[in-house]
Amino acid sequence: MRNRSVTCSPGAAFHALADPTRRAVLDLLRQGIQPAGQIARAFPVSRPAISKHLRLLRRAHLVQEKREGRHRLYQLNPEPLKAVDSWLQQYRVFWQANLTNLKAFVEAEYARETAASGGKRKDSSKRSGPNG
């Protein structure tokens, strides 16, 4: 495998990850090193199409290529995914905070409604039909 110390652009990784076939190739490569032919056989598209996907993944540094004779072996390079994960982290924080606020709101509303009804719950099992 070529060992280059290259700064990976999150933009290139996002562009590469935008395609479902390329994401499926990365999923396949999580199992380990695979020859190009084996990767191509896993998809219903032509070998040249898979070669283009692999080239784009290589340019985004998401895969590494090793040549052994006439064979090209591909391996997942998870390093650029760290930049993607870092970018996503700010959204995880955003959603966690918003979901925590939503939970608190729903619990407060439920407590208020329960207190207003005197602690009695409506028995929905006696309803018949969609209009109750």
LOLUMSE-724946 format. One record per atom (N, C-alpha, C): residue number from 0; x, y, z. Coordinates in nm, 2 decimals, always signed. Layout:
N
<num: NUM | c1: X | c2: Y | c3: Z>
...
***
This chain:
132
<num: 0 | c1: +0.08 | c2: -0.12 | c3: +0.00>
<num: 0 | c1: +0.00 | c2: +0.00 | c3: +0.00>
<num: 0 | c1: +0.09 | c2: +0.12 | c3: +0.00>
<num: 1 | c1: +0.05 | c2: +0.22 | c3: -0.08>
<num: 1 | c1: +0.12 | c2: +0.35 | c3: -0.08>
<num: 1 | c1: +0.10 | c2: +0.42 | c3: +0.05>
<num: 2 | c1: +0.21 | c2: +0.47 | c3: +0.11>
<num: 2 | c1: +0.19 | c2: +0.53 | c3: +0.24>
<num: 2 | c1: +0.23 | c2: +0.68 | c3: +0.22>
<num: 3 | c1: +0.13 | c2: +0.76 | c3: +0.19>
<num: 3 | c1: +0.15 | c2: +0.90 | c3: +0.17>
<num: 3 | c1: +0.09 | c2: +0.98 | c3: +0.29>
<num: 4 | c1: +0.16 | c2: +1.08 | c3: +0.33>
<num: 4 | c1: +0.10 | c2: +1.16 | c3: +0.44>
<num: 4 | c1: +0.04 | c2: +1.28 | c3: +0.37>
<num: 5 | c1: -0.09 | c2: +1.27 | c3: +0.34>
<num: 5 | c1: -0.16 | c2: +1.37 | c3: +0.27>
<num: 5 | c1: -0.28 | c2: +1.41 | c3: +0.36>
<num: 6 | c1: -0.30 | c2: +1.54 | c3: +0.35>
<num: 6 | c1: -0.41 | c2: +1.60 | c3: +0.43>
<num: 6 | c1: -0.54 | c2: +1.56 | c3: +0.35>
<num: 7 | c1: -0.63 | c2: +1.50 | c3: +0.41>
<num: 7 | c1: -0.76 | c2: +1.46 | c3: +0.34>
<num: 7 | c1: -0.86 | c2: +1.57 | c3: +0.35>
<num: 8 | c1: -0.92 | c2: +1.60 | c3: +0.24>
<num: 8 | c1: -1.02 | c2: +1.70 | c3: +0.23>
<num: 8 | c1: -1.15 | c2: +1.64 | c3: +0.27>
<num: 9 | c1: -1.22 | c2: +1.70 | c3: +0.37>
<num: 9 | c1: -1.36 | c2: +1.65 | c3: +0.40>
<num: 9 | c1: -1.45 | c2: +1.66 | c3: +0.28>
<num: 10 | c1: -1.43 | c2: +1.77 | c3: +0.20>
<num: 10 | c1: -1.51 | c2: +1.78 | c3: +0.08>
<num: 10 | c1: -1.50 | c2: +1.67 | c3: -0.02>
<num: 11 | c1: -1.38 | c2: +1.62 | c3: -0.04>
<num: 11 | c1: -1.36 | c2: +1.50 | c3: -0.13>
<num: 11 | c1: -1.42 | c2: +1.38 | c3: -0.07>
<num: 12 | c1: -1.41 | c2: +1.36 | c3: +0.06>
<num: 12 | c1: -1.48 | c2: +1.25 | c3: +0.13>
<num: 12 | c1: -1.63 | c2: +1.25 | c3: +0.11>
<num: 13 | c1: -1.69 | c2: +1.37 | c3: +0.14>
<num: 13 | c1: -1.83 | c2: +1.39 | c3: +0.13>
<num: 13 | c1: -1.88 | c2: +1.36 | c3: -0.02>
<num: 14 | c1: -1.80 | c2: +1.41 | c3: -0.11>
<num: 14 | c1: -1.84 | c2: +1.39 | c3: -0.25>
<num: 14 | c1: -1.83 | c2: +1.24 | c3: -0.28>
<num: 15 | c1: -1.73 | c2: +1.17 | c3: -0.24>
<num: 15 | c1: -1.72 | c2: +1.03 | c3: -0.26>
<num: 15 | c1: -1.83 | c2: +0.95 | c3: -0.19>
<num: 16 | c1: -1.87 | c2: +0.99 | c3: -0.07>
<num: 16 | c1: -1.97 | c2: +0.92 | c3: +0.01>
<num: 16 | c1: -2.11 | c2: +0.95 | c3: -0.04>
<num: 17 | c1: -2.13 | c2: +1.05 | c3: -0.13>
<num: 17 | c1: -2.26 | c2: +1.09 | c3: -0.18>
<num: 17 | c1: -2.32 | c2: +0.98 | c3: -0.26>
<num: 18 | c1: -2.24 | c2: +0.89 | c3: -0.32>
<num: 18 | c1: -2.29 | c2: +0.79 | c3: -0.41>
<num: 18 | c1: -2.32 | c2: +0.66 | c3: -0.34>
<num: 19 | c1: -2.43 | c2: +0.60 | c3: -0.35>
<num: 19 | c1: -2.46 | c2: +0.47 | c3: -0.28>
<num: 19 | c1: -2.37 | c2: +0.36 | c3: -0.32>
<num: 20 | c1: -2.33 | c2: +0.35 | c3: -0.44>
<num: 20 | c1: -2.24 | c2: +0.24 | c3: -0.49>
<num: 20 | c1: -2.11 | c2: +0.25 | c3: -0.42>
<num: 21 | c1: -2.06 | c2: +0.38 | c3: -0.41>
<num: 21 | c1: -1.93 | c2: +0.40 | c3: -0.34>
<num: 21 | c1: -1.94 | c2: +0.36 | c3: -0.19>
<num: 22 | c1: -2.05 | c2: +0.40 | c3: -0.13>
<num: 22 | c1: -2.07 | c2: +0.36 | c3: +0.01>
<num: 22 | c1: -2.07 | c2: +0.21 | c3: +0.02>
<num: 23 | c1: -2.13 | c2: +0.14 | c3: -0.07>
<num: 23 | c1: -2.14 | c2: +0.00 | c3: -0.07>
<num: 23 | c1: -2.00 | c2: -0.06 | c3: -0.08>
<num: 24 | c1: -1.92 | c2: +0.00 | c3: -0.17>
<num: 24 | c1: -1.78 | c2: -0.05 | c3: -0.19>
<num: 24 | c1: -1.71 | c2: -0.04 | c3: -0.06>
<num: 25 | c1: -1.72 | c2: +0.07 | c3: +0.01>
<num: 25 | c1: -1.66 | c2: +0.09 | c3: +0.14>
<num: 25 | c1: -1.70 | c2: -0.01 | c3: +0.24>
<num: 26 | c1: -1.83 | c2: -0.04 | c3: +0.24>
<num: 26 | c1: -1.89 | c2: -0.14 | c3: +0.33>
<num: 26 | c1: -1.82 | c2: -0.28 | c3: +0.30>
<num: 27 | c1: -1.81 | c2: -0.31 | c3: +0.17>
<num: 27 | c1: -1.75 | c2: -0.43 | c3: +0.13>
<num: 27 | c1: -1.60 | c2: -0.44 | c3: +0.18>
<num: 28 | c1: -1.53 | c2: -0.33 | c3: +0.17>
<num: 28 | c1: -1.39 | c2: -0.32 | c3: +0.21>
<num: 28 | c1: -1.37 | c2: -0.33 | c3: +0.36>
<num: 29 | c1: -1.48 | c2: -0.31 | c3: +0.44>
<num: 29 | c1: -1.46 | c2: -0.32 | c3: +0.58>
<num: 29 | c1: -1.43 | c2: -0.47 | c3: +0.62>
<num: 30 | c1: -1.46 | c2: -0.56 | c3: +0.53>
<num: 30 | c1: -1.43 | c2: -0.70 | c3: +0.55>
<num: 30 | c1: -1.28 | c2: -0.73 | c3: +0.53>
<num: 31 | c1: -1.21 | c2: -0.64 | c3: +0.47>
<num: 31 | c1: -1.06 | c2: -0.66 | c3: +0.45>
<num: 31 | c1: -1.03 | c2: -0.63 | c3: +0.30>
<num: 32 | c1: -0.90 | c2: -0.65 | c3: +0.27>
<num: 32 | c1: -0.84 | c2: -0.63 | c3: +0.14>
<num: 32 | c1: -0.92 | c2: -0.71 | c3: +0.04>
<num: 33 | c1: -0.95 | c2: -0.65 | c3: -0.08>
<num: 33 | c1: -1.02 | c2: -0.72 | c3: -0.18>
<num: 33 | c1: -0.96 | c2: -0.69 | c3: -0.32>
<num: 34 | c1: -0.95 | c2: -0.79 | c3: -0.41>
<num: 34 | c1: -0.91 | c2: -0.76 | c3: -0.54>
<num: 34 | c1: -1.02 | c2: -0.68 | c3: -0.62>
<num: 35 | c1: -0.98 | c2: -0.60 | c3: -0.72>
<num: 35 | c1: -1.08 | c2: -0.52 | c3: -0.79>
<num: 35 | c1: -1.18 | c2: -0.61 | c3: -0.86>
<num: 36 | c1: -1.14 | c2: -0.72 | c3: -0.91>
<num: 36 | c1: -1.24 | c2: -0.81 | c3: -0.98>
<num: 36 | c1: -1.35 | c2: -0.86 | c3: -0.88>
<num: 37 | c1: -1.31 | c2: -0.89 | c3: -0.76>
<num: 37 | c1: -1.40 | c2: -0.94 | c3: -0.66>
<num: 37 | c1: -1.50 | c2: -0.83 | c3: -0.62>
<num: 38 | c1: -1.45 | c2: -0.71 | c3: -0.61>
<num: 38 | c1: -1.53 | c2: -0.59 | c3: -0.58>
<num: 38 | c1: -1.63 | c2: -0.58 | c3: -0.69>
<num: 39 | c1: -1.58 | c2: -0.58 | c3: -0.82>
<num: 39 | c1: -1.67 | c2: -0.56 | c3: -0.93>
<num: 39 | c1: -1.78 | c2: -0.67 | c3: -0.94>
<num: 40 | c1: -1.75 | c2: -0.79 | c3: -0.91>
<num: 40 | c1: -1.85 | c2: -0.90 | c3: -0.91>
<num: 40 | c1: -1.96 | c2: -0.88 | c3: -0.81>
<num: 41 | c1: -1.94 | c2: -0.80 | c3: -0.71>
<num: 41 | c1: -2.04 | c2: -0.78 | c3: -0.61>
<num: 41 | c1: -2.15 | c2: -0.68 | c3: -0.65>
<num: 42 | c1: -2.13 | c2: -0.62 | c3: -0.77>
<num: 42 | c1: -2.22 | c2: -0.51 | c3: -0.81>
<num: 42 | c1: -2.28 | c2: -0.54 | c3: -0.95>
<num: 43 | c1: -2.40 | c2: -0.50 | c3: -0.97>
<num: 43 | c1: -2.47 | c2: -0.52 | c3: -1.10>
<num: 43 | c1: -2.43 | c2: -0.42 | c3: -1.21>
<num: 44 | c1: -2.32 | c2: -0.35 | c3: -1.19>
<num: 44 | c1: -2.28 | c2: -0.25 | c3: -1.29>
<num: 44 | c1: -2.15 | c2: -0.31 | c3: -1.36>
<num: 45 | c1: -2.11 | c2: -0.24 | c3: -1.46>
<num: 45 | c1: -1.99 | c2: -0.29 | c3: -1.54>
<num: 45 | c1: -1.86 | c2: -0.27 | c3: -1.46>
<num: 46 | c1: -1.76 | c2: -0.35 | c3: -1.50>
<num: 46 | c1: -1.63 | c2: -0.33 | c3: -1.44>
<num: 46 | c1: -1.57 | c2: -0.19 | c3: -1.45>
<num: 47 | c1: -1.58 | c2: -0.13 | c3: -1.58>
<num: 47 | c1: -1.53 | c2: +0.00 | c3: -1.59>
<num: 47 | c1: -1.60 | c2: +0.10 | c3: -1.50>
<num: 48 | c1: -1.73 | c2: +0.08 | c3: -1.47>
<num: 48 | c1: -1.80 | c2: +0.17 | c3: -1.38>
<num: 48 | c1: -1.75 | c2: +0.15 | c3: -1.24>
<num: 49 | c1: -1.72 | c2: +0.03 | c3: -1.19>
<num: 49 | c1: -1.66 | c2: +0.01 | c3: -1.06>
<num: 49 | c1: -1.52 | c2: +0.07 | c3: -1.06>
<num: 50 | c1: -1.45 | c2: +0.06 | c3: -1.17>
<num: 50 | c1: -1.31 | c2: +0.12 | c3: -1.17>
<num: 50 | c1: -1.32 | c2: +0.27 | c3: -1.15>
<num: 51 | c1: -1.42 | c2: +0.33 | c3: -1.21>
<num: 51 | c1: -1.43 | c2: +0.48 | c3: -1.19>
<num: 51 | c1: -1.47 | c2: +0.51 | c3: -1.04>
<num: 52 | c1: -1.55 | c2: +0.42 | c3: -0.98>
<num: 52 | c1: -1.59 | c2: +0.45 | c3: -0.84>
<num: 52 | c1: -1.46 | c2: +0.43 | c3: -0.75>
<num: 53 | c1: -1.38 | c2: +0.32 | c3: -0.78>
<num: 53 | c1: -1.26 | c2: +0.30 | c3: -0.71>
<num: 53 | c1: -1.16 | c2: +0.41 | c3: -0.72>
<num: 54 | c1: -1.15 | c2: +0.47 | c3: -0.84>
<num: 54 | c1: -1.06 | c2: +0.58 | c3: -0.87>
<num: 54 | c1: -1.10 | c2: +0.70 | c3: -0.79>
<num: 55 | c1: -1.23 | c2: +0.73 | c3: -0.78>
<num: 55 | c1: -1.28 | c2: +0.84 | c3: -0.70>
<num: 55 | c1: -1.26 | c2: +0.82 | c3: -0.56>
<num: 56 | c1: -1.28 | c2: +0.70 | c3: -0.51>
<num: 56 | c1: -1.25 | c2: +0.67 | c3: -0.37>
<num: 56 | c1: -1.10 | c2: +0.68 | c3: -0.34>
<num: 57 | c1: -1.02 | c2: +0.64 | c3: -0.43>
<num: 57 | c1: -0.87 | c2: +0.65 | c3: -0.42>
<num: 57 | c1: -0.84 | c2: +0.80 | c3: -0.41>
<num: 58 | c1: -0.89 | c2: +0.88 | c3: -0.50>
<num: 58 | c1: -0.86 | c2: +1.03 | c3: -0.49>
<num: 58 | c1: -0.90 | c2: +1.09 | c3: -0.37>
<num: 59 | c1: -1.01 | c2: +1.04 | c3: -0.31>
<num: 59 | c1: -1.06 | c2: +1.10 | c3: -0.18>
<num: 59 | c1: -0.98 | c2: +1.03 | c3: -0.06>
<num: 60 | c1: -0.89 | c2: +0.94 | c3: -0.09>
<num: 60 | c1: -0.81 | c2: +0.88 | c3: +0.01>
<num: 60 | c1: -0.89 | c2: +0.79 | c3: +0.10>
<num: 61 | c1: -1.01 | c2: +0.74 | c3: +0.05>
<num: 61 | c1: -1.09 | c2: +0.65 | c3: +0.13>
<num: 61 | c1: -1.05 | c2: +0.51 | c3: +0.11>
<num: 62 | c1: -0.98 | c2: +0.48 | c3: +0.00>
<num: 62 | c1: -0.93 | c2: +0.35 | c3: -0.02>
<num: 62 | c1: -0.78 | c2: +0.36 | c3: -0.06>
<num: 63 | c1: -0.71 | c2: +0.25 | c3: -0.04>
<num: 63 | c1: -0.57 | c2: +0.25 | c3: -0.08>
<num: 63 | c1: -0.56 | c2: +0.13 | c3: -0.18>
<num: 64 | c1: -0.47 | c2: +0.15 | c3: -0.27>
<num: 64 | c1: -0.45 | c2: +0.05 | c3: -0.38>
<num: 64 | c1: -0.31 | c2: -0.01 | c3: -0.37>
<num: 65 | c1: -0.31 | c2: -0.14 | c3: -0.38>
<num: 65 | c1: -0.18 | c2: -0.21 | c3: -0.38>
<num: 65 | c1: -0.18 | c2: -0.30 | c3: -0.51>
<num: 66 | c1: -0.07 | c2: -0.29 | c3: -0.58>
<num: 66 | c1: -0.06 | c2: -0.37 | c3: -0.70>
<num: 66 | c1: +0.03 | c2: -0.49 | c3: -0.68>
<num: 67 | c1: -0.02 | c2: -0.61 | c3: -0.71>
<num: 67 | c1: +0.05 | c2: -0.73 | c3: -0.70>
<num: 67 | c1: +0.05 | c2: -0.80 | c3: -0.84>
<num: 68 | c1: +0.15 | c2: -0.78 | c3: -0.92>
<num: 68 | c1: +0.15 | c2: -0.83 | c3: -1.05>
<num: 68 | c1: +0.04 | c2: -0.76 | c3: -1.13>
<num: 69 | c1: -0.05 | c2: -0.84 | c3: -1.19>
<num: 69 | c1: -0.15 | c2: -0.78 | c3: -1.27>
<num: 69 | c1: -0.27 | c2: -0.74 | c3: -1.18>
<num: 70 | c1: -0.27 | c2: -0.78 | c3: -1.06>
<num: 70 | c1: -0.39 | c2: -0.76 | c3: -0.97>
<num: 70 | c1: -0.38 | c2: -0.63 | c3: -0.89>
<num: 71 | c1: -0.49 | c2: -0.57 | c3: -0.88>
<num: 71 | c1: -0.50 | c2: -0.45 | c3: -0.79>
<num: 71 | c1: -0.59 | c2: -0.49 | c3: -0.67>
<num: 72 | c1: -0.53 | c2: -0.46 | c3: -0.55>
<num: 72 | c1: -0.59 | c2: -0.49 | c3: -0.43>
<num: 72 | c1: -0.63 | c2: -0.36 | c3: -0.36>
<num: 73 | c1: -0.75 | c2: -0.36 | c3: -0.30>
<num: 73 | c1: -0.80 | c2: -0.24 | c3: -0.24>
<num: 73 | c1: -0.83 | c2: -0.26 | c3: -0.09>
<num: 74 | c1: -0.80 | c2: -0.16 | c3: -0.02>
<num: 74 | c1: -0.82 | c2: -0.16 | c3: +0.13>
<num: 74 | c1: -0.88 | c2: -0.03 | c3: +0.17>
<num: 75 | c1: -0.97 | c2: -0.04 | c3: +0.27>
<num: 75 | c1: -1.03 | c2: +0.07 | c3: +0.33>
<num: 75 | c1: -0.93 | c2: +0.16 | c3: +0.40>
<num: 76 | c1: -0.94 | c2: +0.29 | c3: +0.39>
<num: 76 | c1: -0.85 | c2: +0.38 | c3: +0.47>
<num: 76 | c1: -0.95 | c2: +0.47 | c3: +0.55>
<num: 77 | c1: -0.97 | c2: +0.43 | c3: +0.67>
<num: 77 | c1: -1.07 | c2: +0.51 | c3: +0.75>
<num: 77 | c1: -1.03 | c2: +0.65 | c3: +0.80>
<num: 78 | c1: -0.91 | c2: +0.69 | c3: +0.77>
<num: 78 | c1: -0.86 | c2: +0.82 | c3: +0.82>
<num: 78 | c1: -0.95 | c2: +0.93 | c3: +0.77>
<num: 79 | c1: -0.98 | c2: +0.94 | c3: +0.64>
<num: 79 | c1: -1.06 | c2: +1.06 | c3: +0.60>
<num: 79 | c1: -1.20 | c2: +1.06 | c3: +0.67>
<num: 80 | c1: -1.25 | c2: +0.94 | c3: +0.71>
<num: 80 | c1: -1.38 | c2: +0.94 | c3: +0.78>
<num: 80 | c1: -1.38 | c2: +1.01 | c3: +0.91>
<num: 81 | c1: -1.26 | c2: +1.03 | c3: +0.97>
<num: 81 | c1: -1.25 | c2: +1.10 | c3: +1.10>
<num: 81 | c1: -1.29 | c2: +1.25 | c3: +1.08>
<num: 82 | c1: -1.26 | c2: +1.31 | c3: +0.96>
<num: 82 | c1: -1.30 | c2: +1.44 | c3: +0.93>
<num: 82 | c1: -1.45 | c2: +1.45 | c3: +0.92>
<num: 83 | c1: -1.51 | c2: +1.35 | c3: +0.85>
<num: 83 | c1: -1.65 | c2: +1.35 | c3: +0.84>
<num: 83 | c1: -1.72 | c2: +1.33 | c3: +0.97>
<num: 84 | c1: -1.66 | c2: +1.24 | c3: +1.05>
<num: 84 | c1: -1.72 | c2: +1.22 | c3: +1.19>
<num: 84 | c1: -1.71 | c2: +1.35 | c3: +1.27>
<num: 85 | c1: -1.60 | c2: +1.42 | c3: +1.26>
<num: 85 | c1: -1.58 | c2: +1.54 | c3: +1.33>
<num: 85 | c1: -1.69 | c2: +1.65 | c3: +1.29>
<num: 86 | c1: -1.71 | c2: +1.65 | c3: +1.16>
<num: 86 | c1: -1.81 | c2: +1.75 | c3: +1.11>
<num: 86 | c1: -1.95 | c2: +1.71 | c3: +1.17>
<num: 87 | c1: -1.98 | c2: +1.58 | c3: +1.16>
<num: 87 | c1: -2.11 | c2: +1.53 | c3: +1.21>
<num: 87 | c1: -2.13 | c2: +1.55 | c3: +1.36>
<num: 88 | c1: -2.02 | c2: +1.55 | c3: +1.44>
<num: 88 | c1: -2.03 | c2: +1.56 | c3: +1.58>
<num: 88 | c1: -2.11 | c2: +1.69 | c3: +1.62>
<num: 89 | c1: -2.09 | c2: +1.80 | c3: +1.55>
<num: 89 | c1: -2.16 | c2: +1.92 | c3: +1.59>
<num: 89 | c1: -2.31 | c2: +1.90 | c3: +1.57>
<num: 90 | c1: -2.35 | c2: +1.82 | c3: +1.48>
<num: 90 | c1: -2.49 | c2: +1.79 | c3: +1.46>
<num: 90 | c1: -2.55 | c2: +1.69 | c3: +1.56>
<num: 91 | c1: -2.46 | c2: +1.60 | c3: +1.61>
<num: 91 | c1: -2.50 | c2: +1.51 | c3: +1.72>
<num: 91 | c1: -2.53 | c2: +1.59 | c3: +1.84>
<num: 92 | c1: -2.44 | c2: +1.69 | c3: +1.87>
<num: 92 | c1: -2.46 | c2: +1.78 | c3: +1.99>
<num: 92 | c1: -2.59 | c2: +1.85 | c3: +1.97>
<num: 93 | c1: -2.61 | c2: +1.91 | c3: +1.85>
<num: 93 | c1: -2.74 | c2: +1.98 | c3: +1.82>
<num: 93 | c1: -2.86 | c2: +1.90 | c3: +1.85>
<num: 94 | c1: -2.86 | c2: +1.78 | c3: +1.79>
<num: 94 | c1: -2.98 | c2: +1.69 | c3: +1.80>
<num: 94 | c1: -3.00 | c2: +1.64 | c3: +1.95>
<num: 95 | c1: -2.89 | c2: +1.61 | c3: +2.01>
<num: 95 | c1: -2.90 | c2: +1.57 | c3: +2.15>
<num: 95 | c1: -2.96 | c2: +1.68 | c3: +2.24>
<num: 96 | c1: -2.92 | c2: +1.80 | c3: +2.22>
<num: 96 | c1: -2.97 | c2: +1.91 | c3: +2.30>
<num: 96 | c1: -3.12 | c2: +1.93 | c3: +2.27>
<num: 97 | c1: -3.15 | c2: +1.93 | c3: +2.14>
<num: 97 | c1: -3.29 | c2: +1.95 | c3: +2.10>
<num: 97 | c1: -3.38 | c2: +1.83 | c3: +2.15>
<num: 98 | c1: -3.33 | c2: +1.71 | c3: +2.14>
<num: 98 | c1: -3.42 | c2: +1.60 | c3: +2.18>
<num: 98 | c1: -3.43 | c2: +1.60 | c3: +2.34>
<num: 99 | c1: -3.33 | c2: +1.64 | c3: +2.41>
<num: 99 | c1: -3.34 | c2: +1.66 | c3: +2.55>
<num: 99 | c1: -3.45 | c2: +1.76 | c3: +2.59>
<num: 100 | c1: -3.44 | c2: +1.88 | c3: +2.52>
<num: 100 | c1: -3.55 | c2: +1.98 | c3: +2.54>
<num: 100 | c1: -3.68 | c2: +1.93 | c3: +2.51>
<num: 101 | c1: -3.70 | c2: +1.85 | c3: +2.40>
<num: 101 | c1: -3.83 | c2: +1.80 | c3: +2.36>
<num: 101 | c1: -3.88 | c2: +1.70 | c3: +2.46>
<num: 102 | c1: -3.79 | c2: +1.62 | c3: +2.51>
<num: 102 | c1: -3.83 | c2: +1.52 | c3: +2.62>
<num: 102 | c1: -3.88 | c2: +1.60 | c3: +2.74>
<num: 103 | c1: -3.81 | c2: +1.70 | c3: +2.78>
<num: 103 | c1: -3.85 | c2: +1.78 | c3: +2.90>
<num: 103 | c1: -3.98 | c2: +1.84 | c3: +2.88>
<num: 104 | c1: -4.00 | c2: +1.89 | c3: +2.76>
<num: 104 | c1: -4.13 | c2: +1.96 | c3: +2.73>
<num: 104 | c1: -4.25 | c2: +1.86 | c3: +2.73>
<num: 105 | c1: -4.23 | c2: +1.74 | c3: +2.67>
<num: 105 | c1: -4.33 | c2: +1.64 | c3: +2.66>
<num: 105 | c1: -4.36 | c2: +1.59 | c3: +2.81>
<num: 106 | c1: -4.26 | c2: +1.57 | c3: +2.88>
<num: 106 | c1: -4.28 | c2: +1.52 | c3: +3.02>
<num: 106 | c1: -4.35 | c2: +1.63 | c3: +3.10>
<num: 107 | c1: -4.32 | c2: +1.75 | c3: +3.09>
<num: 107 | c1: -4.39 | c2: +1.86 | c3: +3.16>
<num: 107 | c1: -4.53 | c2: +1.87 | c3: +3.12>
<num: 108 | c1: -4.56 | c2: +1.86 | c3: +2.99>
<num: 108 | c1: -4.70 | c2: +1.86 | c3: +2.94>
<num: 108 | c1: -4.78 | c2: +1.74 | c3: +2.99>
<num: 109 | c1: -4.72 | c2: +1.63 | c3: +2.99>
<num: 109 | c1: -4.79 | c2: +1.51 | c3: +3.04>
<num: 109 | c1: -4.82 | c2: +1.53 | c3: +3.19>
<num: 110 | c1: -4.72 | c2: +1.58 | c3: +3.27>
<num: 110 | c1: -4.75 | c2: +1.60 | c3: +3.41>
<num: 110 | c1: -4.86 | c2: +1.70 | c3: +3.43>
<num: 111 | c1: -4.86 | c2: +1.81 | c3: +3.35>
<num: 111 | c1: -4.96 | c2: +1.91 | c3: +3.36>
<num: 111 | c1: -5.10 | c2: +1.85 | c3: +3.33>
<num: 112 | c1: -5.11 | c2: +1.78 | c3: +3.22>
<num: 112 | c1: -5.24 | c2: +1.72 | c3: +3.18>
<num: 112 | c1: -5.28 | c2: +1.62 | c3: +3.28>
<num: 113 | c1: -5.19 | c2: +1.54 | c3: +3.34>
<num: 113 | c1: -5.23 | c2: +1.44 | c3: +3.44>
<num: 113 | c1: -5.28 | c2: +1.51 | c3: +3.56>
<num: 114 | c1: -5.21 | c2: +1.61 | c3: +3.60>
<num: 114 | c1: -5.26 | c2: +1.69 | c3: +3.72>
<num: 114 | c1: -5.39 | c2: +1.76 | c3: +3.70>
<num: 115 | c1: -5.41 | c2: +1.81 | c3: +3.58>
<num: 115 | c1: -5.54 | c2: +1.88 | c3: +3.54>
<num: 115 | c1: -5.66 | c2: +1.78 | c3: +3.54>
<num: 116 | c1: -5.63 | c2: +1.66 | c3: +3.50>
<num: 116 | c1: -5.74 | c2: +1.56 | c3: +3.50>
<num: 116 | c1: -5.76 | c2: +1.48 | c3: +3.63>
<num: 117 | c1: -5.69 | c2: +1.53 | c3: +3.73>
<num: 117 | c1: -5.71 | c2: +1.47 | c3: +3.86>
<num: 117 | c1: -5.64 | c2: +1.33 | c3: +3.87>
<num: 118 | c1: -5.54 | c2: +1.31 | c3: +3.79>
<num: 118 | c1: -5.47 | c2: +1.18 | c3: +3.79>
<num: 118 | c1: -5.54 | c2: +1.07 | c3: +3.73>
<num: 119 | c1: -5.66 | c2: +1.09 | c3: +3.67>
<num: 119 | c1: -5.73 | c2: +0.99 | c3: +3.60>
<num: 119 | c1: -5.68 | c2: +0.98 | c3: +3.46>
<num: 120 | c1: -5.67 | c2: +0.86 | c3: +3.41>
<num: 120 | c1: -5.63 | c2: +0.84 | c3: +3.27>
<num: 120 | c1: -5.76 | c2: +0.80 | c3: +3.19>
<num: 121 | c1: -5.77 | c2: +0.85 | c3: +3.07>
<num: 121 | c1: -5.88 | c2: +0.81 | c3: +2.99>
<num: 121 | c1: -5.86 | c2: +0.67 | c3: +2.94>
<num: 122 | c1: -5.97 | c2: +0.59 | c3: +2.95>
<num: 122 | c1: -5.97 | c2: +0.45 | c3: +2.90>
<num: 122 | c1: -6.00 | c2: +0.45 | c3: +2.76>
<num: 123 | c1: -5.90 | c2: +0.43 | c3: +2.68>
<num: 123 | c1: -5.92 | c2: +0.43 | c3: +2.53>
<num: 123 | c1: -5.97 | c2: +0.29 | c3: +2.48>
<num: 124 | c1: -5.97 | c2: +0.19 | c3: +2.57>
<num: 124 | c1: -6.01 | c2: +0.06 | c3: +2.52>
<num: 124 | c1: -6.16 | c2: +0.06 | c3: +2.50>
<num: 125 | c1: -6.24 | c2: +0.15 | c3: +2.55>
<num: 125 | c1: -6.39 | c2: +0.15 | c3: +2.53>
<num: 125 | c1: -6.43 | c2: +0.22 | c3: +2.41>
<num: 126 | c1: -6.33 | c2: +0.29 | c3: +2.34>
<num: 126 | c1: -6.36 | c2: +0.35 | c3: +2.21>
<num: 126 | c1: -6.39 | c2: +0.25 | c3: +2.10>
<num: 127 | c1: -6.49 | c2: +0.29 | c3: +2.02>
<num: 127 | c1: -6.52 | c2: +0.21 | c3: +1.90>
<num: 127 | c1: -6.51 | c2: +0.29 | c3: +1.78>
<num: 128 | c1: -6.43 | c2: +0.25 | c3: +1.69>
<num: 128 | c1: -6.42 | c2: +0.32 | c3: +1.56>
<num: 128 | c1: -6.32 | c2: +0.43 | c3: +1.57>
<num: 129 | c1: -6.29 | c2: +0.49 | c3: +1.45>
<num: 129 | c1: -6.19 | c2: +0.60 | c3: +1.45>
<num: 129 | c1: -6.24 | c2: +0.73 | c3: +1.51>
<num: 130 | c1: -6.37 | c2: +0.75 | c3: +1.53>
<num: 130 | c1: -6.41 | c2: +0.88 | c3: +1.59>
<num: 130 | c1: -6.44 | c2: +0.87 | c3: +1.74>
<num: 131 | c1: -6.41 | c2: +0.75 | c3: +1.79>
<num: 131 | c1: -6.41 | c2: +0.74 | c3: +1.93>
<num: 131 | c1: -6.54 | c2: +0.72 | c3: +2.00>
***
